[in-house]
Amino acid sequence: MSKKILIVDDERDIIIYLTTLLKENGYQVLQAQSAEEALEKILDERPDLVCLDIMMPRQSGIALYRQFKSDDRSKDIPAIFISAFGMEDKLTGEGFRKYVPEPEVPEPIAYLEKPVEVPRLLQLIQEVIG
């Protein structure tokens, strides 16, 4: 059975691109265009991996990540951030912990900036879920 990946992004073109890429590489793909829709799919569908954007309307990807990582039903699902938003502060070197200081919320598997480097994304996915 193929591994299930949830793509969360408010940009339809990004969802279509990543869905096509992942399906061509043998993964089953779920899609969500909002944090609310994504949380519902995370809890109902239990994907093997979540790839999510940071900058989304109404609720950010960081808020979504914090939410599903704090829930016992979904806290073990790994995540990769894929965003145009630079996570690391170039001046201070601070990254994820600048935005999510709670130590009980684990850092994501990786952070990739858009446009995503396809070989790197596929390598990370292979390493995380096979």
KEKE-253115 format. One line per field, with one value per atom (N, C-alpha, C): atom name; x, y, z. Coordinates in pm, 1 decimal. Layout:
% residues N
atom = CA; ...
x = X; ...
y = Y; ...
z = Z; ...
***
This chain:
% residues 130
atom = N; CA; C; N; CA; C; N; CA; C; N; CA; C; N; CA; C; N; CA; C; N; CA; C; N; CA; C; N; CA; C; N; CA; C; N; CA; C; N; CA; C; N; CA; C; N; CA; C; N; CA; C; N; CA; C; N; CA; C; N; CA; C; N; CA; C; N; CA; C; N; CA; C; N; CA; C; N; CA; C; N; CA; C; N; CA; C; N; CA; C; N; CA; C; N; CA; C; N; CA; C; N; CA; C; N; CA; C; N; CA; C; N; CA; C; N; CA; C; N; CA; C; N; CA; C; N; CA; C; N; CA; C; N; CA; C; N; CA; C; N; CA; C; N; CA; C; N; CA; C; N; CA; C; N; CA; C; N; CA; C; N; CA; C; N; CA; C; N; CA; C; N; CA; C; N; CA; C; N; CA; C; N; CA; C; N; CA; C; N; CA; C; N; CA; C; N; CA; C; N; CA; C; N; CA; C; N; CA; C; N; CA; C; N; CA; C; N; CA; C; N; CA; C; N; CA; C; N; CA; C; N; CA; C; N; CA; C; N; CA; C; N; CA; C; N; CA; C; N; CA; C; N; CA; C; N; CA; C; N; CA; C; N; CA; C; N; CA; C; N; CA; C; N; CA; C; N; CA; C; N; CA; C; N; CA; C; N; CA; C; N; CA; C; N; CA; C; N; CA; C; N; CA; C; N; CA; C; N; CA; C; N; CA; C; N; CA; C; N; CA; C; N; CA; C; N; CA; C; N; CA; C; N; CA; C; N; CA; C; N; CA; C; N; CA; C; N; CA; C; N; CA; C; N; CA; C; N; CA; C; N; CA; C; N; CA; C; N; CA; C; N; CA; C; N; CA; C; N; CA; C; N; CA; C; N; CA; C; N; CA; C; N; CA; C; N; CA; C; N; CA; C; N; CA; C; N; CA; C; N; CA; C; N; CA; C; N; CA; C; N; CA; C; N; CA; C; N; CA; C; N; CA; C; N; CA; C; N; CA; C; N; CA; C; N; CA; C; N; CA; C; N; CA; C
x = 84.2; 0.0; 88.3; 53.6; 135.1; 114.7; 218.9; 215.8; 131.4; 64.8; -28.7; 34.9; 34.7; 91.4; -16.9; -29.4; -123.6; -47.2; -90.7; -35.0; -128.3; -73.6; -153.2; -95.2; -171.6; -127.2; -249.8; -251.7; -366.6; -356.1; -241.2; -223.2; -253.3; -357.8; -402.9; -293.7; -217.6; -112.0; -6.1; 27.5; 126.8; 72.0; -54.1; -116.6; -115.2; -151.6; -154.6; -14.2; 83.5; 221.7; 273.3; 258.4; 308.5; 230.7; 99.9; 19.1; 66.9; 87.1; 135.1; 270.4; 362.2; 496.6; 492.7; 417.1; 412.8; 340.8; 233.2; 163.8; 254.1; 331.3; 424.1; 532.3; 553.3; 653.6; 591.7; 465.6; 402.1; 333.2; 313.6; 247.8; 100.3; 20.1; -121.0; -124.7; -200.2; -197.6; -335.0; -335.4; -453.2; -423.8; -528.7; -509.3; -595.8; -541.6; -618.3; -570.7; -665.0; -630.7; -642.3; -672.5; -679.0; -636.1; -597.9; -557.2; -673.5; -792.4; -910.0; -937.0; -934.0; -955.5; -843.4; -721.6; -607.6; -618.6; -655.5; -666.1; -770.4; -880.9; -985.0; -929.7; -855.6; -798.8; -689.4; -611.2; -507.2; -570.6; -676.7; -740.7; -823.1; -887.1; -971.0; -891.0; -795.0; -723.7; -590.2; -534.6; -405.4; -297.3; -258.4; -154.4; -21.1; 67.2; 200.0; 293.2; 259.6; 341.3; 252.9; 285.1; 216.3; 320.8; 293.9; 376.7; 292.5; 338.8; 253.2; 322.8; 243.3; 283.9; 274.7; 347.0; 340.4; 237.9; 247.6; 161.9; 30.9; -74.6; -207.1; -307.4; -418.3; -519.0; -586.4; -638.6; -711.8; -624.4; -551.7; -466.4; -338.7; -225.0; -96.3; -62.9; 31.9; 82.0; 149.3; 210.4; 273.6; 167.9; 56.4; -52.6; -110.3; -128.5; -177.2; -80.1; 48.3; 151.3; 147.1; 142.5; 135.6; 12.3; -98.5; -225.0; -217.5; -171.7; -174.0; -61.6; 46.6; 154.8; 119.9; 19.6; -24.6; -138.7; -185.3; -297.2; -241.4; -277.8; -227.5; -259.4; -367.7; -406.6; -316.6; -244.9; -167.5; -24.9; 14.9; 146.1; 264.0; 245.5; 354.8; 365.3; 276.4; 281.6; 390.7; 489.2; 596.8; 548.7; 622.9; 585.3; 707.9; 686.6; 785.8; 719.1; 781.4; 731.9; 784.7; 695.3; 732.6; 672.0; 757.6; 704.2; 798.0; 740.1; 820.0; 871.2; 813.8; 851.1; 981.4; 1083.0; 1211.8; 1201.6; 1229.2; 1216.8; 1332.2; 1451.9; 1567.5; 1591.0; 1609.2; 1642.5; 1789.8; 1817.4; 1954.5; 2047.0; 1992.4; 2075.2; 2109.6; 2011.6; 2033.0; 2059.2; 2023.0; 2038.7; 1926.1; 1831.5; 1718.0; 1625.9; 1570.8; 1481.0; 1348.3; 1312.8; 1182.7; 1147.6; 1241.5; 1212.8; 1179.7; 1215.7; 1176.5; 1024.6; 965.0; 820.9; 741.2; 805.1; 739.4; 833.6; 829.1; 923.9; 893.5; 773.0; 734.9; 819.2; 896.5; 982.4; 904.7; 779.7; 700.9; 653.7; 665.2; 630.4; 760.1; 772.9; 898.4; 919.8; 1044.6; 1074.7; 1028.9; 991.8; 953.1; 1074.4; 1048.8; 1154.9; 1247.7; 1189.1; 1268.4; 1187.0; 1260.9; 1200.7; 1257.6; 1171.7; 1214.6; 1151.5; 1232.5; 1179.9; 1130.8; 1024.2; 972.1; 1061.1; 1085.5; 1043.3; 1123.4; 1053.9; 1114.0; 1208.8; 1320.2; 1413.6; 1360.1; 1310.0; 1242.1; 1327.2; 1454.5; 1533.5; 1544.7; 1560.2; 1571.4; 1439.8; 1327.3; 1197.1; 1176.6; 1201.1; 1180.5; 1275.6; 1397.6; 1494.0; 1445.3; 1398.7; 1346.7; 1227.9; 1135.2; 1017.1; 1058.9; 1149.9; 1199.1; 1262.2; 1341.4; 1407.0; 1305.5; 1200.2; 1104.0; 1000.8; 942.1; 833.5; 857.1; 962.4; 992.9; 923.4
y = -118.3; 0.0; 124.1; 222.1; 342.7; 432.2; 505.6; 598.5; 719.6; 775.3; 885.4; 1016.2; 1117.6; 1248.4; 1354.1; 1440.0; 1551.9; 1677.4; 1742.6; 1869.4; 1979.9; 2076.2; 2186.7; 2317.0; 2384.5; 2511.9; 2586.4; 2717.9; 2795.0; 2826.9; 2800.0; 2824.2; 2695.8; 2701.2; 2583.4; 2530.5; 2619.7; 2576.2; 2492.5; 2529.2; 2454.3; 2315.5; 2310.2; 2181.2; 2090.1; 2144.4; 2064.2; 2015.8; 2104.3; 2068.1; 1957.0; 1976.3; 1877.1; 1745.7; 1754.5; 1633.6; 1551.1; 1616.8; 1547.9; 1483.4; 1559.3; 1510.3; 1387.7; 1396.0; 1286.4; 1163.4; 1184.2; 1069.6; 998.0; 1075.1; 1014.7; 932.7; 959.4; 887.0; 783.2; 749.2; 637.9; 666.2; 793.0; 827.0; 856.0; 827.1; 865.9; 1006.9; 1097.0; 1237.1; 1285.5; 1351.8; 1422.7; 1571.2; 1653.0; 1796.6; 1875.6; 1991.4; 2084.9; 2225.9; 2319.0; 2457.3; 2550.0; 2495.1; 2576.5; 2490.9; 2558.1; 2487.0; 2407.5; 2464.0; 2396.8; 2265.5; 2272.7; 2154.4; 2052.2; 2101.2; 2012.6; 1938.3; 2007.9; 1942.1; 1831.6; 1857.3; 1755.4; 1632.2; 1654.0; 1541.7; 1470.5; 1545.7; 1483.0; 1386.7; 1430.5; 1348.2; 1234.4; 1256.7; 1154.2; 1054.5; 1104.7; 1023.2; 967.8; 1027.3; 984.3; 967.0; 1078.2; 1065.8; 1024.6; 971.3; 931.3; 1051.5; 1159.5; 1280.7; 1399.1; 1515.6; 1640.2; 1736.4; 1790.0; 1894.7; 2021.2; 2123.9; 2239.1; 2371.8; 2465.6; 2603.6; 2676.4; 2786.3; 2865.2; 2976.7; 3054.2; 3171.4; 3132.5; 3122.9; 3091.8; 3185.0; 3216.1; 3303.1; 3235.4; 3314.5; 3273.0; 3203.9; 3100.1; 3030.5; 2988.0; 3021.1; 2990.1; 2841.8; 2800.6; 2664.1; 2635.3; 2736.9; 2719.3; 2690.2; 2763.6; 2738.8; 2598.4; 2558.3; 2423.6; 2319.2; 2338.1; 2244.5; 2231.6; 2343.6; 2344.2; 2267.6; 2285.9; 2221.9; 2070.2; 2021.8; 1876.9; 1807.6; 1876.9; 1817.4; 1812.3; 1887.8; 1888.7; 1791.2; 1724.3; 1630.7; 1487.6; 1408.8; 1271.1; 1187.1; 1219.1; 1141.2; 1166.4; 1279.2; 1315.0; 1360.6; 1358.5; 1414.4; 1339.9; 1214.9; 1136.7; 1149.2; 1224.4; 1241.8; 1344.4; 1304.7; 1398.2; 1505.4; 1617.5; 1729.0; 1792.5; 1842.2; 1920.3; 2052.0; 2163.6; 2293.9; 2322.3; 2367.4; 2409.7; 2548.5; 2650.9; 2786.2; 2887.2; 2997.2; 3107.9; 3193.0; 3173.3; 3246.9; 3189.9; 3273.0; 3227.6; 3199.5; 3078.0; 3039.2; 3092.7; 3095.9; 3137.1; 3286.4; 3351.4; 3492.9; 3506.9; 3574.0; 3584.5; 3659.9; 3749.9; 3826.7; 3749.9; 3681.4; 3613.8; 3464.8; 3406.8; 3262.8; 3183.6; 3254.9; 3186.6; 3129.7; 3015.9; 2953.5; 2919.8; 2791.9; 2743.4; 2787.9; 2779.9; 2813.6; 2960.6; 3045.4; 3185.9; 3197.9; 3110.6; 3115.3; 3018.6; 2910.2; 2809.8; 2778.2; 2859.7; 2842.1; 2724.8; 2669.4; 2562.2; 2437.6; 2392.1; 2274.7; 2145.5; 2140.2; 2018.5; 2003.6; 2110.1; 2102.1; 2075.8; 1955.1; 1919.4; 1998.7; 2013.4; 2080.4; 1991.0; 2052.3; 1970.7; 1893.5; 1794.1; 1714.5; 1805.1; 1898.2; 1987.5; 2110.8; 2209.1; 2330.4; 2353.7; 2359.7; 2383.4; 2511.9; 2596.0; 2719.7; 2697.2; 2768.7; 2766.8; 2855.8; 2822.9; 2699.0; 2581.2; 2474.5; 2357.4; 2285.4; 2238.9; 2157.5; 2014.1; 1967.9; 1838.7; 1722.8; 1709.7; 1596.3; 1597.7; 1714.6; 1726.1; 1685.2; 1730.7; 1694.2; 1543.3; 1484.3; 1339.6; 1260.6; 1308.5; 1242.7; 1247.4; 1363.9; 1376.4; 1283.9; 1282.9; 1196.6; 1050.1; 1010.4; 871.4; 839.7; 930.3; 907.6; 898.6; 977.9; 984.9; 873.0; 846.5; 747.9; 633.6; 640.9; 533.4; 547.4
z = 0.0; 0.0; 0.0; -82.2; -92.8; 29.2; 60.5; 173.8; 137.8; 239.9; 221.1; 267.8; 179.6; 210.8; 195.7; 296.3; 290.8; 250.9; 143.0; 97.5; 146.3; 220.4; 273.5; 219.7; 135.4; 78.4; 28.7; 45.4; -1.7; -150.7; -212.3; -355.5; -433.0; -512.4; -588.3; -681.3; -744.4; -836.8; -764.9; -643.8; -565.8; -532.8; -493.3; -462.7; -585.3; -700.2; -823.5; -857.9; -849.9; -882.1; -789.9; -658.0; -563.1; -572.0; -594.1; -609.3; -728.4; -841.0; -960.7; -935.0; -877.6; -848.5; -758.1; -650.8; -553.3; -607.6; -682.3; -742.7; -842.4; -919.1; -1015.6; -945.6; -818.3; -741.4; -648.5; -673.1; -605.2; -473.2; -441.1; -314.6; -337.5; -236.4; -235.2; -177.8; -238.8; -197.7; -154.7; -39.8; 9.6; -4.3; -16.5; -35.0; 61.3; 104.4; 186.3; 154.3; 142.0; 110.9; 231.0; 347.7; 469.3; 588.0; 693.9; 814.6; 873.3; 867.5; 921.8; 847.6; 715.1; 632.4; 656.3; 670.8; 693.2; 824.9; 932.0; 1062.1; 1058.4; 991.6; 977.8; 904.6; 797.2; 721.3; 800.6; 876.0; 958.7; 1058.5; 1124.4; 1226.1; 1165.8; 1050.5; 988.3; 903.2; 827.1; 729.0; 778.0; 882.7; 940.3; 832.3; 765.0; 662.5; 725.2; 642.5; 688.6; 700.9; 630.6; 628.6; 591.9; 648.4; 612.8; 556.8; 437.5; 377.6; 380.2; 453.8; 470.1; 449.8; 402.6; 382.2; 516.8; 530.3; 653.4; 640.8; 533.7; 517.0; 448.9; 531.1; 479.0; 546.6; 479.1; 540.7; 660.7; 748.8; 868.5; 973.1; 937.8; 1033.6; 962.5; 1022.5; 959.7; 970.1; 887.3; 894.5; 1028.0; 1085.9; 1217.0; 1322.5; 1318.4; 1414.4; 1393.8; 1268.1; 1238.0; 1291.5; 1265.5; 1311.3; 1463.4; 1531.6; 1677.9; 1725.0; 1654.8; 1691.9; 1675.7; 1559.5; 1541.2; 1616.0; 1646.1; 1724.6; 1873.6; 1914.6; 2054.4; 2079.9; 1975.4; 1986.4; 1986.3; 2085.9; 2096.7; 1973.7; 1903.4; 1785.8; 1665.3; 1664.9; 1544.7; 1573.9; 1699.5; 1734.8; 1672.3; 1632.3; 1574.6; 1423.0; 1360.8; 1215.2; 1182.7; 1101.5; 1066.9; 969.7; 968.7; 881.2; 817.8; 697.5; 625.5; 588.5; 627.6; 585.3; 445.2; 356.2; 221.6; 203.9; 205.4; 208.3; 143.6; 97.2; 46.1; 162.6; 279.1; 399.3; 454.0; 467.7; 520.8; 670.0; 710.3; 850.9; 934.9; 878.3; 957.8; 946.8; 1062.0; 1067.8; 1030.3; 919.5; 868.3; 964.9; 1045.4; 1137.8; 1264.9; 1320.3; 1449.1; 1435.8; 1320.5; 1302.8; 1367.2; 1429.9; 1492.4; 1384.3; 1411.2; 1316.0; 1377.7; 1370.4; 1415.0; 1556.8; 1648.4; 1788.7; 1810.1; 1715.5; 1724.2; 1712.6; 1632.1; 1605.8; 1692.6; 1734.5; 1818.9; 1935.2; 2040.9; 2150.7; 2244.6; 2236.6; 2327.8; 2300.7; 2400.0; 2379.1; 2355.0; 2396.7; 2376.4; 2231.2; 2152.1; 2010.4; 1934.4; 1877.1; 1809.5; 1681.1; 1643.1; 1516.7; 1401.4; 1288.4; 1173.0; 1120.6; 1039.2; 978.4; 898.7; 823.5; 739.6; 704.9; 655.2; 604.1; 465.1; 364.3; 226.4; 176.6; 112.7; 56.1; -85.7; -121.4; -257.4; -343.7; -468.4; -533.2; -478.7; -451.5; -388.3; -484.2; -429.3; -505.8; -502.9; -617.4; -625.7; -573.6; -615.8; -564.3; -411.9; -353.7; -207.5; -140.6; -192.9; -136.7; -142.6; -257.6; -272.4; -182.7; -167.6; -78.8; 65.9; 109.4; 246.6; 269.6; 175.6; 189.8; 199.3; 112.8; 113.8; 249.1; 302.2; 432.1; 546.1; 538.1; 649.1; 645.4; 527.5; 522.9; 424.8; 346.5; 252.4; 120.9
***
